[in-house]
Amino acid sequence: MSGHGPHADAHDPFQKKVALAMAIYAVMLAFVTMLTNQARTEALLISNEAANQWSFFQSKSTK
């Protein structure tokens, strides 16, 4: 703290680098979360399709 007021440290280059790194990490985390949600949705759709095909097979084989 340099003692020149409450916002004197706002221009500290180290704090700017830390803030930039945090912003980059936040964007990366958001991107990974989005990809994870897409993969989960795709897996659920594939699982549902497999269950539908199995049900169709069972209905044909019981006739």
PyMOL commands that set and color helices and strands:
alter all, ss='L'
color gray80, all
select helices_A, chain A and resi 8-11+13-61
alter helices_A, ss='H'
color red, helices_A
deselect
rebuild
show_as cartoon
